[in-house]
């Protein structure tokens, strides 16, 4: 039997960043079901940092994370370009109004987008340019958090799935990876498995829904220019960005509800992505080089969940990060650490993210 102040279930970006924040202030154990941390969602990210991605209630966490990521050398300038058809101009108006004064953006006629996309289909009539968007070194960020946590004294155990969790007095007695563990606080950072972990701990699930997201790596003709921005369809039907060697990463922006699993791409989703891309950009594809899928997990209102469960004060939620968990990790971890250690929270207002909203 080993005892820790805090046990964090899940060593993806959410659990790793939180462990980095609290490792110097408490004895922390990070348990991971897989043989390596970040196997599911963190390791399959499309790897961009966008201040508008996730909506206006995610933007404060993203923007507040930018300095840490830049200072760590994890961001590379990219830029982001939204495209709208005539029927979507009103949606672009609304989108731009939501972020006005928060994020640098500029409206363009679609002709300006043809600098990068000379064969862009004529149906695209307007564009929205956001220069702050960057590529993000996801593996570098994850490993940096794990390294900080380890240096602060946190312990990581892989191949240690949570097998049992029972409240004992004011804390917990649990079994993970065949070992008995006692803890004062149990943190649920289990990503797609957040609701099953809650149920195992006899805490009411919130309704965290895993969704499959498909990405394909393409060799196109001509190759993608190195300065091509991240390109998003205003209607959410696709996005693509350049990768090394003139390749493209393309997604149909799918969110197919699935059970927690080792996600794999469906051929239909790959075909849909390619069809949308070829119609939009009139850009021939020579071959599909890779395809993969990851899981994005959402609470019912699509906002992340950070805070103590109102019915179980020793159970802490750190879940529902959707597709924006990596880009928000530094600020979200600081906010969550302050909530967890009951310190003042100043940088970002935690009210929209507290689990109380579901009870």
C-alpha positions in Angstrom: 0.0 0.0 0.0 1.4 3.4 -1.0 -0.1 6.7 -0.1 -0.2 10.0 -2.1 -1.9 13.3 -1.5 -3.3 13.2 -5.0 -3.7 10.5 -7.6 -4.3 11.7 -11.2 -5.9 9.1 -13.6 -4.6 9.7 -17.1 -1.2 10.9 -18.2 -2.3 12.7 -21.4 -1.9 16.4 -21.8 -4.5 17.2 -19.1 -3.1 14.9 -16.4 0.6 15.7 -17.3 0.1 19.5 -17.2 -1.8 19.4 -13.9 0.9 17.2 -12.4 3.5 19.7 -13.5 1.6 22.5 -11.7 1.0 20.7 -8.4 4.0 18.3 -8.1 6.0 20.7 -5.9 3.1 21.3 -3.5 1.8 17.7 -2.9 2.8 14.1 -3.3 1.4 13.2 -6.7 0.9 9.9 -8.5 0.1 9.9 -12.2 -1.4 6.6 -13.4 -1.7 5.7 -17.1 -3.5 2.6 -18.5 -1.3 2.4 -21.6 2.4 1.6 -21.8 3.2 5.2 -22.8 1.5 8.4 -21.8 -0.5 10.4 -24.4 -1.3 7.4 -26.6 -4.9 8.2 -27.5 -5.8 11.9 -28.0 -2.7 13.8 -27.2 -0.5 11.8 -29.6 -3.0 12.1 -32.5 -3.5 15.9 -32.5 -3.6 18.0 -35.7 -1.1 20.2 -33.9 -2.2 23.8 -34.2 -2.8 26.6 -31.7 -5.7 28.8 -32.7 -7.2 31.5 -30.5 -10.7 31.1 -32.0 -10.8 27.3 -32.0 -13.4 26.0 -29.6 -15.4 29.3 -29.4 -15.3 32.4 -27.3 -15.5 30.6 -23.9 -12.4 28.6 -24.8 -10.4 31.6 -26.1 -9.4 33.0 -22.7 -7.7 29.7 -21.8 -6.0 29.5 -25.3 -4.8 33.1 -25.2 -3.6 32.8 -21.7 -1.6 29.7 -22.7 0.2 31.4 -25.5 3.0 33.0 -23.6 4.1 29.8 -21.8 4.1 27.9 -25.1 6.0 30.6 -26.9 8.6 31.0 -24.2 9.1 27.2 -24.3 9.8 27.4 -28.0 6.8 25.2 -28.8 5.0 27.5 -31.3 5.8 28.1 -35.0 4.0 30.9 -36.9 1.4 29.6 -39.4 -1.6 31.8 -39.7 -5.3 30.7 -40.1 -7.7 31.3 -43.0 -11.4 30.7 -42.8 -13.3 30.4 -46.1 -17.0 31.2 -46.6 -19.5 30.6 -49.4 -22.2 33.2 -50.0 -24.6 31.3 -47.8 -22.0 31.4 -44.9 -21.1 35.1 -45.0 -23.6 35.8 -42.2 -22.0 33.1 -40.1 -18.6 34.6 -40.8 -20.0 38.0 -39.7 -21.2 36.5 -36.4 -17.9 34.6 -35.9 -15.9 37.8 -36.4 -18.1 39.8 -34.1 -17.6 37.2 -31.3 -13.9 37.6 -31.4 -13.6 41.3 -32.2 -11.2 43.0 -29.8 -10.0 39.7 -28.4 -8.2 38.2 -31.4 -6.4 39.9 -34.3 -8.4 39.2 -37.5 -9.0 40.7 -40.9 -11.7 40.2 -43.5 -10.6 39.5 -47.0 -12.2 38.9 -50.4 -11.6 35.3 -51.4 -9.3 36.5 -54.2 -6.6 37.2 -51.6 -6.7 33.6 -50.5 -5.7 32.6 -54.0 -2.2 33.6 -53.2 -1.9 30.2 -51.6 -4.8 28.4 -53.3 -4.8 29.5 -57.0 -7.4 27.0 -58.0 -9.8 27.7 -55.2 -13.4 27.0 -56.3 -15.4 30.1 -57.3 -18.1 29.3 -54.7 -15.8 30.7 -52.0 -16.5 34.4 -51.8 -15.0 35.7 -48.5 -12.1 34.9 -46.2 -11.2 35.7 -42.6 -7.5 35.9 -41.8 -6.0 35.4 -38.3 -2.2 35.8 -38.1 -1.9 34.6 -34.5 -2.5 30.9 -35.3 0.6 28.7 -35.0 1.8 25.1 -35.3 2.4 23.6 -31.9 4.9 20.9 -31.0 2.5 18.6 -29.2 5.0 15.9 -28.2 7.4 18.6 -27.0 4.7 20.2 -24.8 3.6 16.9 -23.4 7.2 15.8 -22.6 7.9 19.2 -21.1 5.0 18.8 -18.7 6.0 15.3 -17.8 9.6 16.4 -17.2 8.5 19.3 -14.9 6.2 16.9 -13.0 9.0 14.4 -12.6 11.5 17.0 -11.4 9.0 18.3 -8.9 8.6 14.8 -7.4 5.5 13.4 -9.1 5.6 9.7 -9.9 4.4 8.2 -13.2 3.2 4.6 -13.5 2.3 3.3 -16.9 0.4 0.0 -17.6 -1.5 0.9 -14.5 -5.3 1.1 -15.4 -7.6 2.0 -12.6 -9.2 -1.2 -11.4 -11.1 -0.1 -8.3 -11.7 3.1 -6.4 -13.6 3.3 -3.1 -14.0 6.2 -0.7 -12.4 5.6 2.6 -13.0 8.2 5.2 -12.1 11.6 3.6 -10.0 10.0 0.9 -9.7 7.0 -1.4 -8.5 3.5 -1.5 -7.9 2.2 -5.0 -6.2 -0.5 -7.1 -4.3 0.4 -10.3 -2.0 -1.9 -12.3 -2.3 -4.6 -9.6 -1.1 -2.3 -6.8 -3.1 -0.9 -3.8 -3.0 2.9 -3.4 -4.4 5.3 -0.9 -4.9 9.0 -1.8 -6.6 12.1 -0.3 -7.9 13.3 -3.7 -8.7 11.4 -6.9 -8.4 13.5 -10.1 -10.2 12.3 -13.2 -8.1 13.3 -16.2 -9.0 10.1 -18.1 -10.1 11.8 -21.4 -12.5 9.5 -23.3 -12.7 7.3 -20.2 -13.7 10.1 -17.8 -17.3 8.9 -17.3 -16.3 5.3 -16.7 -13.7 6.4 -14.2 -16.4 8.4 -12.4 -18.7 5.5 -12.4 -16.0 3.2 -11.0 -15.6 5.7 -8.1 -19.3 5.8 -7.5 -19.5 9.4 -8.7 -22.3 10.5 -11.1 -21.1 10.7 -14.6 -21.4 14.1 -16.4 -22.0 12.8 -19.9 -18.5 13.1 -21.4 -18.9 11.9 -24.9 -15.9 10.7 -26.9 -16.0 11.5 -30.6 -13.8 10.2 -33.5 -11.8 12.7 -35.5 -10.1 11.6 -38.7 -6.9 13.0 -40.2 -5.1 11.9 -43.5 -1.7 12.8 -44.7 -1.7 13.5 -48.5 0.8 13.9 -51.2 -0.7 16.6 -53.5 0.2 17.9 -57.0 1.7 20.5 -56.8 3.1 20.1 -53.3 1.8 22.3 -50.5 3.7 25.5 -50.1 5.5 25.8 -46.8 3.8 29.1 -46.0 0.3 27.8 -46.5 -1.8 28.7 -43.5 -4.2 26.5 -41.7 -7.3 26.5 -43.9 -10.8 26.1 -42.3 -14.2 25.9 -44.0 -16.6 28.2 -42.3 -19.3 25.5 -42.3 -17.0 23.1 -40.4 -16.8 20.6 -43.3 -13.0 20.4 -43.5 -9.6 21.8 -42.5 -6.1 21.3 -43.9 -2.6 22.5 -43.2 0.9 21.8 -44.7 3.4 19.4 -43.3 7.0 18.7 -44.0 8.0 17.8 -47.5 5.1 19.5 -49.2 2.6 17.1 -47.6 -0.9 18.1 -46.4 -2.8 17.1 -43.3 -6.5 17.0 -44.0 -9.5 16.4 -41.8 -13.3 16.2 -42.6 -13.7 17.8 -39.2 -15.8 14.8 -38.2 -17.1 14.2 -34.7 -18.6 10.8 -34.7 -19.8 9.7 -31.2 -18.1 6.4 -30.2 -17.4 4.4 -27.1 -14.0 4.9 -25.5 -11.6 2.9 -27.7 -8.3 2.8 -29.6 -9.8 4.9 -32.5 -9.2 3.9 -36.1 -10.1 5.8 -39.2 -13.1 4.7 -41.3 -12.6 4.5 -45.1 -15.8 6.5 -45.6 -14.5 9.4 -43.6 -11.2 9.4 -45.5 -13.1 9.4 -48.8 -15.4 12.3 -47.6 -12.4 14.3 -46.6 -10.7 13.9 -49.9 -13.9 14.6 -51.9 -14.5 17.9 -50.0 -10.9 18.9 -50.4 -10.8 18.3 -54.1 -14.0 20.1 -54.7 -13.0 23.1 -52.6 -9.5 23.6 -53.8 -9.4 21.8 -57.2 -6.1 20.4 -56.0 -5.3 16.9 -57.3 -4.1 14.3 -54.8 -1.4 11.8 -55.9 -1.8 9.5 -52.9 -2.8 9.0 -49.3 0.3 8.4 -47.3 -1.1 7.9 -43.8 -4.5 8.0 -42.1 -5.4 7.9 -38.4 -8.1 8.8 -35.9 -8.1 10.2 -32.4 -10.7 10.8 -29.8 -12.1 14.2 -28.7 -14.3 14.2 -25.6 -17.0 16.7 -24.9 -19.2 17.6 -22.0 -22.8 18.2 -22.9 -22.2 22.0 -23.3 -18.8 21.5 -25.1 -16.9 23.3 -22.4 -14.2 21.5 -20.3 -14.9 20.5 -16.8 -12.5 21.6 -14.0 -13.2 21.4 -10.3 -14.4 19.3 -7.4 -17.5 17.3 -7.8 -20.2 19.0 -5.8 -21.5 15.6 -4.4 -18.0 14.2 -3.7 -15.5 16.8 -2.4 -12.5 14.5 -2.8 -13.1 13.8 -6.5 -11.8 16.4 -9.0 -12.8 16.6 -12.6 -10.2 17.5 -15.3 -12.0 16.4 -18.4 -14.0 17.2 -21.5 -11.2 19.1 -23.2 -12.6 18.4 -26.7 -10.1 19.3 -29.5 -8.6 22.2 -27.6 -6.9 20.5 -24.6 -3.4 20.9 -25.9 -3.7 24.6 -26.9 -5.2 25.5 -23.5 -3.1 23.2 -21.3 -0.8 25.7 -19.6 -3.6 28.1 -18.5 -6.1 25.3 -17.8 -3.6 23.5 -15.6 -2.8 26.6 -13.6 -6.5 27.3 -13.1 -7.2 23.6 -12.2 -4.2 23.5 -9.8 -5.4 26.6 -8.0 -8.9 25.1 -7.6 -7.4 21.8 -6.5 -5.1 23.3 -3.9 -7.8 25.9 -2.9 -5.7 28.9 -3.9 -7.1 32.1 -5.4 -7.7 31.9 -9.2 -7.0 35.2 -11.0 -5.9 34.6 -14.6 -9.0 33.0 -16.1 -12.4 32.9 -14.4 -13.2 29.3 -13.6 -17.0 29.7 -13.3 -17.9 28.5 -16.8 -15.9 25.2 -16.3 -17.0 24.1 -12.9 -18.8 20.8 -12.6 -21.5 22.4 -10.5 -23.2 23.5 -13.7 -24.3 19.9 -14.3 -25.8 19.2 -10.8 
